[in-house]
Amino acid sequence: MDLTSEIDDRLNDIAKRKGVTKAEIMRRAFALLSVADSEIEKGNTLAVVKEGPNQELQTVARLVGIF
């Protein structure tokens, strides 16, 4: 698989911070991609949320146009 140096560097950085291999980071990324694809197929919107007081969820970002 050919990766740009920027992507490769980012994968290495994340792997180092998490204490896992780059292959494990790729597996985790694929798992997220698979969930995202399934939810978009169902007509759902993807978002990053932050849990506030009383377990309320606040939208931090919406993920638009990733597919």
Sequence and secondary structure as in RCSB ss.txt:
>XXXX:A:sequence
MDLTSEIDDRLNDIAKRKGVTKAEIMRRAFALLSVADSEIEKGNTLAVVKEGPNQELQTVARLVGIF
>XXXX:A:secstr
    HHHHHHHHHHHHHHTS HHHHHHHHHHHHHHHHHHHHTT  EEEEEE GGG EEEEEEE S  
